[in-house]
Amino acid sequence: MNADPDPFDIHKTPYQLPDSGARSEFSSGAVRDAMEGKGIPSLIPLDALRAVSRRFEAGAAKYTDRNWEKGIPCSRYVDSLMRHLWSMMEGDTDEDHGGALIWNAMCLYQTLHWIEEGKLSQALNDLIDSRSHGG
């Protein structure tokens, strides 16, 4: 009986790097696969990441880790997102409205993605599609 090769043993397993076919060349002469289409995480603002990270931490402490992943109706994210946006626009500083806005947007995006993939119930997408309502 042949066991599958250890994928982490680079000396026994033939390993091939994914290749887009495009290349980036650096002033040093080094070359790497191109970044186009892969996103540029280094451009994400760190203060915003810290704020949303703190929001996830606070939510985990108040509820449980990953509570939101169980499924929350999409309209709840939209409603909260809009209230926090309005509070920011009004200059309210009683809490980190920016972190809350980002958190709601991220969870809404992920929930919709998981609904599309069939990981969460379609019933959670309670957003009105204005195209089907004459809007």
N, C-alpha and C positions, 0 to 999 in steps of 0.2 A: 504494500500500500504506500503510495507516494503522498507525502504531506505537501501542502502548498508551501512554496518558498516564503521565507521571512521577508516581507516587503521592506523592512528596515535594514536588512543586511545588503549593503550596496555592493559587496563583493560577490554575492551569489545570485542576485536578482538583476536581470537587465532592466535598467531604468531609463526612460526617455522623458525628457522635459517637454511639456506642452509647448507648441510653437505656432504663433499666429502667422509666421512668414515675414512679418515686418520687423525692422530692427531700429534701435536707437543707438547711436554711437556717441561716446562722450569724448571730451577734449583729451582725456588720458589715453584714448585709444581703445578703452574697454567697450564691449558691445553687449546689449541685452535685448530681449524680446520687447517690442514696442508696448507702450502703456495704453494706447488709444482703446477706448471702450471698456476699460477696467476700473475706471474711477480714479480719483486722485485724493486719497484720504488725507494727505499732508496739507490739503487746502481747507479742511474742515476746521472752523474756528474752535480753538481749545476751550475758551471760556464757555461756549455753548455746550460743548461736550461735558465739561465739568458740571454745568448747571443741570443738564438732563440726567447725568449720572447720580447727582445728589437727589434728584426727584425719584429715580428708581430705588435708591437706598431708603428714602423716607417711606415710599409705598410698601417696600418689603417689610419695614419695621412696623408699619400700621396694620397691614393685612398679612400677607405672607410673600415669600419669594415667588415671583412669577405668577402672582394671582391674576393679573390682567390676561395672561396667556390662556386662561380657562375660557375666555370669551365674554366680551362686554359689547352690547349693541353699539354699532358705529355712531348712531346719533348722539350717544353720551359723550363720545370723544369730540365730536363736532361742537356740541353745545358748550362743553368745558373749554375747548380751544378758543371759541369765539369770546366767551366771557373773560378769559385771561388776556386775549388780545385787546379787548375794550378797556380792561383795567390798565394795561400797559399804556395804551393811547391816552388815558386820562391821567397818567402820572402816578397811579396808585403804587405804593411801595410796601404794602402790608405783608406781602409774600413775594417769592420769586415767580412772578407771572411769566417771565420769559422761559424759565425752565419748565413750567407747567404747560405752556403753549407747545414747546418742542416735544415734551413727553406725550401729550395727546396726539400730536401730528404723527409721531413715530409709531405709536400703538395703533392708531387708525390705519396707517399705511400697512403695517404688518398684519393686522386683523383682516383687512381686505385681501391681502396676498394669500393668507392662509385659507380664507373662504374660497378664493379662486382655485386653490390647490386641493380643496376638499378636506382640509385639516380641521376646519371649524364649520359650523352649521351656516348655511345660506341665510337662515332666519336672523342671524346677527346683523346682516346688512339691511338695516331698516331706513336707509337713506332714500329719499325720493328722487327718482330719475326724472328730471324735468322734461326730458325728451318724450317720455311716454305720457306726460300729463299736459300736453299742449303748450308747454313753456318753452 
